[in-house]
């Protein structure tokens, strides 16, 4: 039943997620007296709007907390995605992407193009993203 709900959710999404299991660095800022910290997490899937991560024990799971997620694709290719933690389910944490640099957005777009069967889907998503209110 859970698989069917996940499939229905995927079919209803305006932004396609690609399965992408790779290690990422999650960095917290120096907020409210807490020191900046960094964790290694596993990226489960990624889209133009954010990513789903499997986070380690001890990760601060406070909804609304800002983080920066760094995904290294190659020695000189990285996606730096400022994010906000928006949902938690067990060890899985969903992060919504905030304003990204043009370089990171370009690298994310290329990653999606390489992993989605239809490049026009990436173009449609990019136009949807641009139309969204800030």
C-alpha positions in Angstrom: 0.0 0.0 0.0 2.8 2.4 0.8 4.4 1.7 -2.6 1.1 2.6 -4.3 0.9 5.9 -2.3 4.5 6.7 -3.3 3.8 5.9 -6.9 0.7 8.1 -6.9 2.7 11.0 -5.3 5.4 10.6 -8.0 2.7 10.7 -10.8 1.1 13.9 -9.3 4.4 15.8 -8.9 5.0 18.8 -11.1 8.8 18.3 -10.6 10.2 14.9 -11.4 12.7 13.5 -8.9 15.5 11.3 -10.0 16.8 8.5 -7.8 20.3 9.5 -7.0 22.1 7.6 -4.2 25.3 9.4 -3.4 27.0 11.0 -0.4 26.4 14.7 0.3 27.6 17.2 2.9 24.9 18.9 4.9 26.1 22.1 6.6 24.3 24.1 9.2 24.9 27.7 9.8 25.8 29.3 13.1 22.3 29.8 14.4 21.0 30.9 17.8 24.2 30.1 19.7 24.6 26.7 18.0 27.9 26.3 16.3 28.1 25.6 12.6 28.3 21.8 11.9 28.6 19.4 9.1 27.2 15.9 8.5 27.5 13.3 5.7 24.2 12.1 4.4 22.9 9.9 1.6 21.0 11.6 -1.2 18.0 9.4 -2.1 16.5 11.6 -4.8 16.8 15.1 -6.1 14.7 17.5 -8.2 14.7 21.2 -9.1 12.8 21.9 -5.9 14.9 20.0 -3.4 16.1 16.6 -2.3 15.3 13.7 0.0 18.2 12.6 2.2 18.8 9.8 4.6 20.4 11.6 7.5 22.7 10.1 10.2 22.0 9.6 13.9 22.2 12.9 15.8 21.2 15.1 12.9 19.0 18.0 14.1 15.6 17.3 12.7 13.9 20.7 13.3 11.5 21.7 10.6 12.3 25.1 9.2 16.0 24.9 9.9 18.2 26.3 7.0 21.1 24.1 5.7 23.4 24.1 2.8 23.6 20.7 0.9 26.8 20.2 -1.2 26.7 17.4 -3.8 30.1 16.8 -5.5 29.5 15.4 -9.0 33.2 15.6 -10.1 36.4 17.1 -9.0 35.4 20.5 -10.3 31.6 20.1 -10.5 29.5 20.7 -7.4 25.9 21.6 -6.6 25.6 23.9 -3.6 21.9 24.0 -2.6 20.8 26.3 0.2 17.8 24.4 1.7 15.2 24.4 4.4 14.2 21.2 6.2 10.5 20.8 5.4 9.6 17.2 6.5 11.0 14.3 8.4 9.9 10.6 8.2 12.2 8.3 10.3 15.7 8.8 9.0 14.5 10.5 5.8 14.5 14.3 5.7 13.0 16.4 2.9 14.7 19.6 2.0 13.2 22.4 -0.1 15.8 24.2 -2.3 16.1 28.0 -1.8 17.9 30.5 -4.1 20.8 28.7 -5.8 23.8 30.2 -7.6 23.6 30.0 -11.4 26.5 27.6 -11.5 24.8 25.2 -9.1 21.5 25.5 -10.9 23.2 24.8 -14.2 24.9 21.7 -12.7 21.6 20.5 -11.3 19.9 21.0 -14.6 22.6 19.0 -16.4 22.3 16.2 -13.8 18.6 16.0 -14.4 18.9 16.1 -18.2 21.4 13.2 -18.0 19.0 11.1 -15.9 15.5 12.0 -17.3 14.5 10.3 -20.5 12.9 13.5 -21.8 14.9 16.7 -21.8 11.8 18.8 -22.5 10.7 17.8 -19.0 13.7 19.6 -17.5 12.8 22.7 -19.6 9.2 22.6 -18.4 10.3 22.3 -14.8 12.8 25.1 -15.1 10.0 27.4 -16.5 7.7 26.3 -13.6 10.5 27.1 -11.1 11.0 30.6 -12.6 7.2 31.3 -12.5 7.0 30.5 -8.7 6.7 33.4 -6.4 9.8 34.1 -4.3 
